[in-house]
Amino acid sequence: MGIKKELGQKIKRMRINRGLTQEQLAEMIDVSQRTMSGIEIGENFVTAETLDKLIKALNTTPQDLFAINHLKPSNELVDEIKNNVDIIAHNNVKLEILYNIVKAIVVE
């Protein structure tokens, strides 16, 4: 996957995590919704000016925005999570912390 698509996916995830619609984010960074859509699907690449606005609008840092090397297929992520749970399974303190984190992010 190319940098445009990876960055677009990251922007989309950050937008959704912040409860913003595509239209809202587009308005915040002064681009059309069509341009915003193109950025998110990897058709368009951001200018330096738009990138600066995105970083501010998403309340993030350039480092976090470009930290895309951790994107892995879901099955790999699940396997890594399971392995980490196995590692801490006998440490009740860490296990309880993990439980609370998972419970906090699961929306029912």
C-alpha positions in Angstrom: 0.0 0.0 0.0 1.3 3.4 -0.9 1.9 6.4 1.4 -1.1 8.3 0.2 -3.5 5.4 1.0 -1.8 4.7 4.4 -1.9 8.3 5.4 -5.5 8.6 4.2 -6.6 5.6 6.2 -4.8 7.1 9.3 -6.6 10.5 8.8 -9.9 8.7 8.5 -9.4 6.7 11.7 -8.3 9.8 13.6 -11.3 11.7 12.3 -13.8 9.0 13.3 -12.1 8.5 16.7 -12.7 12.2 17.3 -16.3 12.0 16.3 -16.0 14.2 13.3 -17.8 13.7 10.0 -15.9 14.1 6.8 -17.8 17.3 6.1 -16.9 18.7 9.5 -13.2 18.0 9.1 -13.2 19.4 5.6 -14.7 22.6 6.8 -12.2 22.8 9.7 -9.2 22.6 7.3 -10.8 24.7 4.5 -11.1 22.0 1.8 -14.2 20.6 0.0 -15.7 17.4 1.2 -14.8 15.9 -2.2 -11.1 16.8 -1.6 -11.3 15.3 2.0 -12.8 12.1 0.6 -9.9 12.0 -2.0 -7.4 12.4 0.8 -8.9 9.6 2.9 -9.1 7.1 0.0 -5.6 8.0 -1.1 -6.5 9.7 -4.4 -5.2 13.1 -3.3 -2.2 14.0 -1.2 -2.2 16.9 1.2 -0.2 20.0 0.7 2.0 21.2 3.5 -0.5 23.9 4.4 -3.4 21.3 4.5 -1.2 19.0 6.5 -0.6 21.7 9.1 -4.3 22.3 9.3 -5.1 18.6 9.7 -2.6 18.2 12.5 -4.3 21.1 14.4 -7.8 20.0 13.6 -7.1 16.4 14.6 -5.2 17.6 17.7 -2.3 15.4 16.9 1.4 15.6 16.1 3.2 15.0 12.9 4.9 12.0 14.5 1.5 10.4 15.4 0.0 11.2 12.1 2.9 9.6 10.2 3.3 6.6 12.5 1.8 4.3 10.0 4.3 1.4 10.2 2.2 -0.2 12.8 -0.7 -0.8 10.5 -1.1 -4.5 10.2 -3.9 -6.8 9.0 -6.5 -7.5 11.7 -5.6 -11.2 12.1 -1.9 -10.2 12.9 -3.1 -7.7 15.4 -5.4 -10.2 17.1 -2.5 -12.8 17.2 -0.2 -10.2 18.8 -2.8 -9.2 21.4 -3.4 -12.9 22.3 0.4 -13.4 22.7 0.6 -10.4 24.9 -2.3 -11.5 27.0 -0.6 -14.9 27.4 2.6 -13.1 28.6 0.8 -11.2 31.4 -1.8 -13.9 32.3 -0.1 -14.6 35.6 0.3 -10.9 36.6 -3.0 -9.9 38.1 -2.1 -6.2 38.2 -1.3 -6.0 34.5 -4.2 -8.2 33.6 -6.6 -6.0 35.5 -5.2 -2.9 33.8 -5.6 -4.5 30.4 -9.2 -5.6 31.3 -10.1 -2.0 32.2 -8.6 -0.7 29.0 -10.5 -3.2 26.9 -13.7 -2.6 28.8 -13.3 1.2 28.3 -13.0 0.9 24.6 -15.7 -1.7 24.0 -18.9 0.1 23.1 -22.1 -1.8 23.6 
